[in-house]
Amino acid sequence: MMVALAIFSLVALTLLKLEGTIVRNSGEISSQALGQIVAHNMAVETLTDPRPPALGEEEGVTDNGGRLWNWRRTAALTADPRLVRVDITISDASGRPAAALTLARPAQ
C-alpha cells in the first residue's frame, strides 16, 4: 500500500510540474505571436509608405493586443542602390525580444 501511495505521489508531483511548464510556455508563445503581428504591421506600413524610410535607426512604442510594444526599425542601403534593407525588431514592455523581421523595399 505504501509503495502505491509513493508512486501516486510522484505522478501527482510530475503532473503539477508539467502544468506549470505548460502555463509558462503558453504565455511566451502568446507574446511571440503578438510580437510577430506587430512586426508584420510595421512591415506593411514600411512597404506601403510612398516615401522610403530614413536611413539609420528609428525607435518607438505602439499598442497592439492591449499591450505596449517597443519597436526599432533600422534602414540601410544595400549593395544595389535601388534597394533599402529594413530590419524591424519588436520587444515587449519589459524589453524581452518578441520578433524580428527583415525586408527590402525600393529606395525611391
PyMOL CGO cylinders between C-alpha atoms (Angstrom):
from pymol import cmd
from pymol.cgo import CYLINDER

trace = [
    CYLINDER, 0.00, 0.00, 0.00, 2.81, 2.42, 0.87, 0.3, 1, 1, 1, 1, 1, 1,
    CYLINDER, 2.81, 2.42, 0.87, 4.56, 1.73, -2.44, 0.3, 1, 1, 1, 1, 1, 1,
    CYLINDER, 4.56, 1.73, -2.44, 1.39, 2.54, -4.37, 0.3, 1, 1, 1, 1, 1, 1,
    CYLINDER, 1.39, 2.54, -4.37, 0.97, 5.77, -2.39, 0.3, 1, 1, 1, 1, 1, 1,
    CYLINDER, 0.97, 5.77, -2.39, 4.58, 6.76, -3.08, 0.3, 1, 1, 1, 1, 1, 1,
    CYLINDER, 4.58, 6.76, -3.08, 4.16, 6.11, -6.82, 0.3, 1, 1, 1, 1, 1, 1,
    CYLINDER, 4.16, 6.11, -6.82, 0.90, 8.08, -6.86, 0.3, 1, 1, 1, 1, 1, 1,
    CYLINDER, 0.90, 8.08, -6.86, 2.63, 11.00, -5.10, 0.3, 1, 1, 1, 1, 1, 1,
    CYLINDER, 2.63, 11.00, -5.10, 5.46, 11.03, -7.64, 0.3, 1, 1, 1, 1, 1, 1,
    CYLINDER, 5.46, 11.03, -7.64, 2.99, 11.00, -10.54, 0.3, 1, 1, 1, 1, 1, 1,
    CYLINDER, 2.99, 11.00, -10.54, 0.97, 13.84, -8.99, 0.3, 1, 1, 1, 1, 1, 1,
    CYLINDER, 0.97, 13.84, -8.99, 4.10, 15.97, -8.46, 0.3, 1, 1, 1, 1, 1, 1,
    CYLINDER, 4.10, 15.97, -8.46, 5.22, 15.33, -12.03, 0.3, 1, 1, 1, 1, 1, 1,
    CYLINDER, 5.22, 15.33, -12.03, 1.83, 16.40, -13.39, 0.3, 1, 1, 1, 1, 1, 1,
    CYLINDER, 1.83, 16.40, -13.39, 1.89, 19.59, -11.32, 0.3, 1, 1, 1, 1, 1, 1,
    CYLINDER, 1.89, 19.59, -11.32, 5.36, 20.43, -12.61, 0.3, 1, 1, 1, 1, 1, 1,
    CYLINDER, 5.36, 20.43, -12.61, 4.25, 19.75, -16.19, 0.3, 1, 1, 1, 1, 1, 1,
    CYLINDER, 4.25, 19.75, -16.19, 1.21, 22.00, -15.75, 0.3, 1, 1, 1, 1, 1, 1,
    CYLINDER, 1.21, 22.00, -15.75, 3.43, 24.85, -14.55, 0.3, 1, 1, 1, 1, 1, 1,
    CYLINDER, 3.43, 24.85, -14.55, 5.69, 24.46, -17.57, 0.3, 1, 1, 1, 1, 1, 1,
    CYLINDER, 5.69, 24.46, -17.57, 2.74, 24.48, -19.96, 0.3, 1, 1, 1, 1, 1, 1,
    CYLINDER, 2.74, 24.48, -19.96, 1.28, 27.64, -18.40, 0.3, 1, 1, 1, 1, 1, 1,
    CYLINDER, 1.28, 27.64, -18.40, 4.65, 29.43, -18.53, 0.3, 1, 1, 1, 1, 1, 1,
    CYLINDER, 4.65, 29.43, -18.53, 5.30, 28.43, -22.15, 0.3, 1, 1, 1, 1, 1, 1,
    CYLINDER, 5.30, 28.43, -22.15, 1.82, 29.42, -23.32, 0.3, 1, 1, 1, 1, 1, 1,
    CYLINDER, 1.82, 29.42, -23.32, 2.49, 32.97, -22.14, 0.3, 1, 1, 1, 1, 1, 1,
    CYLINDER, 2.49, 32.97, -22.14, 5.75, 33.09, -24.08, 0.3, 1, 1, 1, 1, 1, 1,
    CYLINDER, 5.75, 33.09, -24.08, 4.09, 31.72, -27.22, 0.3, 1, 1, 1, 1, 1, 1,
    CYLINDER, 4.09, 31.72, -27.22, 1.33, 34.31, -26.93, 0.3, 1, 1, 1, 1, 1, 1,
    CYLINDER, 1.33, 34.31, -26.93, 3.91, 37.08, -26.57, 0.3, 1, 1, 1, 1, 1, 1,
    CYLINDER, 3.91, 37.08, -26.57, 5.86, 35.87, -29.59, 0.3, 1, 1, 1, 1, 1, 1,
    CYLINDER, 5.86, 35.87, -29.59, 2.71, 35.55, -31.71, 0.3, 1, 1, 1, 1, 1, 1,
    CYLINDER, 2.71, 35.55, -31.71, 1.59, 39.08, -30.87, 0.3, 1, 1, 1, 1, 1, 1,
    CYLINDER, 1.59, 39.08, -30.87, 5.14, 40.32, -31.46, 0.3, 1, 1, 1, 1, 1, 1,
    CYLINDER, 5.14, 40.32, -31.46, 5.08, 38.78, -34.94, 0.3, 1, 1, 1, 1, 1, 1,
    CYLINDER, 5.08, 38.78, -34.94, 1.79, 40.55, -35.66, 0.3, 1, 1, 1, 1, 1, 1,
    CYLINDER, 1.79, 40.55, -35.66, 3.31, 43.88, -34.58, 0.3, 1, 1, 1, 1, 1, 1,
    CYLINDER, 3.31, 43.88, -34.58, 6.38, 43.22, -36.77, 0.3, 1, 1, 1, 1, 1, 1,
    CYLINDER, 6.38, 43.22, -36.77, 4.21, 42.40, -39.79, 0.3, 1, 1, 1, 1, 1, 1,
    CYLINDER, 4.21, 42.40, -39.79, 2.13, 45.53, -39.23, 0.3, 1, 1, 1, 1, 1, 1,
    CYLINDER, 2.13, 45.53, -39.23, 5.33, 47.60, -39.16, 0.3, 1, 1, 1, 1, 1, 1,
    CYLINDER, 5.33, 47.60, -39.16, 6.48, 45.89, -42.36, 0.3, 1, 1, 1, 1, 1, 1,
    CYLINDER, 6.48, 45.89, -42.36, 3.21, 46.71, -44.12, 0.3, 1, 1, 1, 1, 1, 1,
    CYLINDER, 3.21, 46.71, -44.12, 3.48, 50.34, -43.03, 0.3, 1, 1, 1, 1, 1, 1,
    CYLINDER, 3.48, 50.34, -43.03, 7.07, 50.47, -44.29, 0.3, 1, 1, 1, 1, 1, 1,
    CYLINDER, 7.07, 50.47, -44.29, 6.25, 48.89, -47.65, 0.3, 1, 1, 1, 1, 1, 1,
    CYLINDER, 6.25, 48.89, -47.65, 3.11, 50.93, -48.33, 0.3, 1, 1, 1, 1, 1, 1,
    CYLINDER, 3.11, 50.93, -48.33, 4.56, 54.32, -47.35, 0.3, 1, 1, 1, 1, 1, 1,
    CYLINDER, 4.56, 54.32, -47.35, 5.23, 56.24, -50.59, 0.3, 1, 1, 1, 1, 1, 1,
    CYLINDER, 5.23, 56.24, -50.59, 8.46, 57.58, -49.07, 0.3, 1, 1, 1, 1, 1, 1,
    CYLINDER, 8.46, 57.58, -49.07, 11.28, 55.20, -48.20, 0.3, 1, 1, 1, 1, 1, 1,
    CYLINDER, 11.28, 55.20, -48.20, 12.28, 55.13, -44.54, 0.3, 1, 1, 1, 1, 1, 1,
    CYLINDER, 12.28, 55.13, -44.54, 15.05, 57.48, -43.45, 0.3, 1, 1, 1, 1, 1, 1,
    CYLINDER, 15.05, 57.48, -43.45, 18.42, 55.75, -43.34, 0.3, 1, 1, 1, 1, 1, 1,
    CYLINDER, 18.42, 55.75, -43.34, 19.53, 54.97, -39.82, 0.3, 1, 1, 1, 1, 1, 1,
    CYLINDER, 19.53, 54.97, -39.82, 17.65, 53.86, -36.75, 0.3, 1, 1, 1, 1, 1, 1,
    CYLINDER, 17.65, 53.86, -36.75, 14.19, 54.81, -35.50, 0.3, 1, 1, 1, 1, 1, 1,
    CYLINDER, 14.19, 54.81, -35.50, 12.54, 53.68, -32.28, 0.3, 1, 1, 1, 1, 1, 1,
    CYLINDER, 12.54, 53.68, -32.28, 9.05, 53.95, -30.91, 0.3, 1, 1, 1, 1, 1, 1,
    CYLINDER, 9.05, 53.95, -30.91, 6.25, 52.39, -28.92, 0.3, 1, 1, 1, 1, 1, 1,
    CYLINDER, 6.25, 52.39, -28.92, 3.00, 51.02, -30.27, 0.3, 1, 1, 1, 1, 1, 1,
    CYLINDER, 3.00, 51.02, -30.27, -0.09, 49.45, -28.73, 0.3, 1, 1, 1, 1, 1, 1,
    CYLINDER, -0.09, 49.45, -28.73, -1.42, 46.13, -30.00, 0.3, 1, 1, 1, 1, 1, 1,
    CYLINDER, -1.42, 46.13, -30.00, -3.49, 43.48, -28.29, 0.3, 1, 1, 1, 1, 1, 1,
    CYLINDER, -3.49, 43.48, -28.29, -3.88, 45.70, -25.25, 0.3, 1, 1, 1, 1, 1, 1,
    CYLINDER, -3.88, 45.70, -25.25, -0.12, 45.68, -24.68, 0.3, 1, 1, 1, 1, 1, 1,
    CYLINDER, -0.12, 45.68, -24.68, 2.68, 48.15, -25.31, 0.3, 1, 1, 1, 1, 1, 1,
    CYLINDER, 2.68, 48.15, -25.31, 5.42, 47.06, -27.71, 0.3, 1, 1, 1, 1, 1, 1,
    CYLINDER, 5.42, 47.06, -27.71, 8.79, 48.70, -28.30, 0.3, 1, 1, 1, 1, 1, 1,
    CYLINDER, 8.79, 48.70, -28.30, 9.92, 48.69, -31.91, 0.3, 1, 1, 1, 1, 1, 1,
    CYLINDER, 9.92, 48.69, -31.91, 13.20, 49.51, -33.62, 0.3, 1, 1, 1, 1, 1, 1,
    CYLINDER, 13.20, 49.51, -33.62, 13.50, 49.99, -37.37, 0.3, 1, 1, 1, 1, 1, 1,
    CYLINDER, 13.50, 49.99, -37.37, 16.95, 50.19, -38.95, 0.3, 1, 1, 1, 1, 1, 1,
    CYLINDER, 16.95, 50.19, -38.95, 17.23, 51.19, -42.62, 0.3, 1, 1, 1, 1, 1, 1,
    CYLINDER, 17.23, 51.19, -42.62, 20.41, 50.91, -44.66, 0.3, 1, 1, 1, 1, 1, 1,
    CYLINDER, 20.41, 50.91, -44.66, 21.34, 50.91, -48.33, 0.3, 1, 1, 1, 1, 1, 1,
    CYLINDER, 21.34, 50.91, -48.33, 22.14, 47.55, -49.89, 0.3, 1, 1, 1, 1, 1, 1,
    CYLINDER, 22.14, 47.55, -49.89, 24.79, 46.68, -52.48, 0.3, 1, 1, 1, 1, 1, 1,
    CYLINDER, 24.79, 46.68, -52.48, 22.11, 47.57, -55.02, 0.3, 1, 1, 1, 1, 1, 1,
    CYLINDER, 22.11, 47.57, -55.02, 21.47, 51.31, -54.53, 0.3, 1, 1, 1, 1, 1, 1,
    CYLINDER, 21.47, 51.31, -54.53, 17.89, 50.87, -55.73, 0.3, 1, 1, 1, 1, 1, 1,
    CYLINDER, 17.89, 50.87, -55.73, 17.02, 48.90, -52.57, 0.3, 1, 1, 1, 1, 1, 1,
    CYLINDER, 17.02, 48.90, -52.57, 16.87, 49.75, -48.88, 0.3, 1, 1, 1, 1, 1, 1,
    CYLINDER, 16.87, 49.75, -48.88, 17.24, 46.98, -46.30, 0.3, 1, 1, 1, 1, 1, 1,
    CYLINDER, 17.24, 46.98, -46.30, 14.92, 47.42, -43.32, 0.3, 1, 1, 1, 1, 1, 1,
    CYLINDER, 14.92, 47.42, -43.32, 15.38, 45.45, -40.09, 0.3, 1, 1, 1, 1, 1, 1,
    CYLINDER, 15.38, 45.45, -40.09, 12.46, 45.54, -37.67, 0.3, 1, 1, 1, 1, 1, 1,
    CYLINDER, 12.46, 45.54, -37.67, 12.78, 44.28, -34.10, 0.3, 1, 1, 1, 1, 1, 1,
    CYLINDER, 12.78, 44.28, -34.10, 9.96, 44.12, -31.58, 0.3, 1, 1, 1, 1, 1, 1,
    CYLINDER, 9.96, 44.12, -31.58, 10.28, 43.72, -27.82, 0.3, 1, 1, 1, 1, 1, 1,
    CYLINDER, 10.28, 43.72, -27.82, 7.67, 43.61, -25.09, 0.3, 1, 1, 1, 1, 1, 1,
    CYLINDER, 7.67, 43.61, -25.09, 7.29, 46.28, -22.42, 0.3, 1, 1, 1, 1, 1, 1,
    CYLINDER, 7.29, 46.28, -22.42, 9.94, 44.59, -20.27, 0.3, 1, 1, 1, 1, 1, 1,
    CYLINDER, 9.94, 44.59, -20.27, 12.46, 44.72, -23.13, 0.3, 1, 1, 1, 1, 1, 1,
    CYLINDER, 12.46, 44.72, -23.13, 12.40, 40.99, -23.89, 0.3, 1, 1, 1, 1, 1, 1,
    CYLINDER, 12.40, 40.99, -23.89, 12.71, 40.34, -27.67, 0.3, 1, 1, 1, 1, 1, 1,
    CYLINDER, 12.71, 40.34, -27.67, 9.47, 39.10, -29.22, 0.3, 1, 1, 1, 1, 1, 1,
    CYLINDER, 9.47, 39.10, -29.22, 10.02, 39.23, -33.00, 0.3, 1, 1, 1, 1, 1, 1,
    CYLINDER, 10.02, 39.23, -33.00, 12.43, 40.26, -35.74, 0.3, 1, 1, 1, 1, 1, 1,
    CYLINDER, 12.43, 40.26, -35.74, 11.85, 40.79, -39.44, 0.3, 1, 1, 1, 1, 1, 1,
    CYLINDER, 11.85, 40.79, -39.44, 13.99, 41.92, -42.38, 0.3, 1, 1, 1, 1, 1, 1,
    CYLINDER, 13.99, 41.92, -42.38, 12.67, 43.25, -45.66, 0.3, 1, 1, 1, 1, 1, 1,
    CYLINDER, 12.67, 43.25, -45.66, 13.83, 45.15, -48.73, 0.3, 1, 1, 1, 1, 1, 1,
    CYLINDER, 13.83, 45.15, -48.73, 11.97, 47.96, -50.43, 0.3, 1, 1, 1, 1, 1, 1,
    CYLINDER, 11.97, 47.96, -50.43, 12.70, 50.35, -53.28, 0.3, 1, 1, 1, 1, 1, 1,
    CYLINDER, 12.70, 50.35, -53.28, 14.93, 53.27, -52.30, 0.3, 1, 1, 1, 1, 1, 1,
    CYLINDER, 14.93, 53.27, -52.30, 12.67, 55.71, -54.17, 0.3, 1, 1, 1, 1, 1, 1,
]
cmd.load_cgo(trace, "trace")
